[in-house]
């Protein structure tokens, strides 16, 4: 039996989600698996937090001759046991965790509308005497 490490599609329409699995290469894409080795969520907002792998099990399957697909090969290179993006992945997962804990500040209470006209009334009264003074000066100049 030739074993491949590849992606098994899950999720729903327009919202893909994949499992990284070890399965017989002759079985269909979403068929019976031998073992689940991780997940890949391409819709995750944090690029480096999209993949989770069971490193020891991936190493085992590679050690006994399983061949990864092209995409899984890239994921293993980046996020496997000695991956090049492991530190970035830890930071991204931490940021996602903080995002869930974040609660926005409660909205400020709305001030009563009665107070606003009082603040505008003196401005109108101040403008009115200035207009009266201008009218008086025009009448005097005539």
C-alpha positions as CSV (number, residue, x, y, z in Angstrom):
1,X,0.0,0.0,0.0
2,X,1.4,3.4,-1.0
3,X,0.7,6.0,1.7
4,X,0.3,9.7,0.9
5,X,0.1,12.6,3.3
6,X,-2.5,14.9,1.7
7,X,-5.4,17.2,2.4
8,X,-9.0,16.0,3.0
9,X,-11.6,18.7,2.3
10,X,-14.1,19.5,4.9
11,X,-16.2,22.6,5.6
12,X,-19.0,24.0,3.5
13,X,-19.5,25.9,0.3
14,X,-17.3,29.0,0.1
15,X,-15.8,28.2,3.6
16,X,-13.1,25.5,3.0
17,X,-11.4,23.6,5.8
18,X,-8.9,20.8,5.4
19,X,-7.5,18.0,7.5
20,X,-3.9,16.8,6.9
21,X,-4.2,13.1,6.7
22,X,-2.3,9.9,5.9
23,X,-4.3,7.8,3.5
24,X,-3.9,5.2,0.7
25,X,-3.1,7.0,-2.5
26,X,-5.8,5.1,-4.4
27,X,-8.6,6.2,-2.1
28,X,-10.8,9.2,-3.0
29,X,-9.9,12.7,-1.7
30,X,-12.6,12.6,1.1
31,X,-12.4,8.9,1.6
32,X,-11.3,6.7,4.5
33,X,-8.1,7.8,6.2
34,X,-5.4,5.9,8.1
35,X,-4.6,8.8,10.5
36,X,-5.3,12.5,10.9
37,X,-2.1,14.5,11.3
38,X,-3.3,18.1,11.5
39,X,-5.5,20.8,10.1
40,X,-5.3,23.6,7.5
41,X,-7.8,26.5,7.6
42,X,-7.2,28.9,4.6
43,X,-9.8,31.3,5.8
44,X,-8.0,32.2,9.1
45,X,-7.1,35.9,9.2
46,X,-3.6,35.2,10.6
47,X,-1.6,33.6,7.8
48,X,0.9,31.8,10.1
49,X,-1.9,30.4,12.4
50,X,-3.6,28.5,9.6
51,X,-1.8,25.2,10.1
52,X,-1.6,22.9,13.0
53,X,0.4,19.7,12.7
54,X,1.2,16.7,14.9
55,X,4.9,16.9,14.3
56,X,5.9,13.5,15.7
57,X,3.3,11.7,13.7
58,X,4.2,13.5,10.5
59,X,7.8,12.6,11.1
60,X,6.8,8.9,11.7
61,X,4.9,8.7,8.4
62,X,7.7,10.4,6.4
63,X,10.1,7.9,8.1
64,X,8.1,4.9,6.9
65,X,8.0,6.1,3.3
66,X,4.8,8.2,3.0
67,X,4.9,10.8,0.3
68,X,3.4,14.2,0.9
69,X,1.4,16.0,-1.8
70,X,2.8,19.3,-3.1
71,X,0.8,21.6,-0.8
72,X,1.4,19.4,2.3
73,X,5.1,19.3,1.5
74,X,5.2,23.1,1.7
75,X,3.2,23.1,4.9
76,X,5.5,20.5,6.5
77,X,8.6,22.6,5.4
78,X,7.1,25.7,7.1
79,X,5.3,24.2,10.1
80,X,6.7,20.8,10.6
81,X,9.1,19.7,13.4
82,X,12.0,21.9,12.2
83,X,9.9,24.3,10.2
84,X,11.0,27.8,9.1
85,X,7.8,29.6,10.4
86,X,7.4,28.1,13.9
87,X,8.2,31.3,15.8
88,X,5.8,33.3,13.6
89,X,3.2,30.6,14.1
90,X,3.4,30.9,17.9
91,X,3.1,34.7,17.8
92,X,0.1,34.5,15.4
93,X,-1.7,31.9,17.6
94,X,-1.1,34.2,20.6
95,X,-2.5,37.2,18.7
96,X,-5.6,35.2,17.8
97,X,-6.1,34.2,21.4
98,X,-5.9,37.8,22.6
99,X,-8.4,38.8,20.0
100,X,-11.0,36.5,21.5
101,X,-10.4,37.9,25.0
102,X,-10.8,41.5,23.7
103,X,-14.0,43.2,24.8
104,X,-14.7,46.7,23.5
105,X,-15.3,49.5,25.9
106,X,-19.0,50.2,26.6
107,X,-20.5,53.0,24.6
108,X,-20.7,56.4,26.3
109,X,-24.2,57.4,27.5
110,X,-26.0,59.8,25.2
111,X,-26.4,63.3,26.7
112,X,-29.9,64.7,27.1
113,X,-31.0,66.8,24.2
114,X,-32.4,69.5,26.6
115,X,-28.8,70.6,27.5
116,X,-27.7,71.2,23.9
117,X,-30.3,74.0,23.0
118,X,-29.3,75.9,26.2
119,X,-25.8,76.0,25.0
120,X,-26.9,77.3,21.6
121,X,-29.3,79.9,22.9
122,X,-26.6,82.3,24.3
123,X,-24.8,82.2,21.0
124,X,-28.0,83.2,19.2
125,X,-28.7,86.0,21.7
126,X,-25.1,87.3,21.2
127,X,-25.6,87.3,17.5
128,X,-28.9,89.2,17.7
129,X,-27.5,92.3,19.5
130,X,-24.7,92.4,17.0
131,X,-27.2,92.4,14.1
132,X,-29.2,95.1,15.9
133,X,-26.1,97.3,16.3
134,X,-25.3,96.9,12.6
135,X,-28.8,98.0,11.7
136,X,-28.6,101.0,14.0
137,X,-25.3,102.1,12.4
138,X,-26.8,101.8,8.9
139,X,-29.8,103.9,9.9
140,X,-27.5,106.6,11.5
141,X,-25.3,106.8,8.4
142,X,-28.3,107.6,6.2
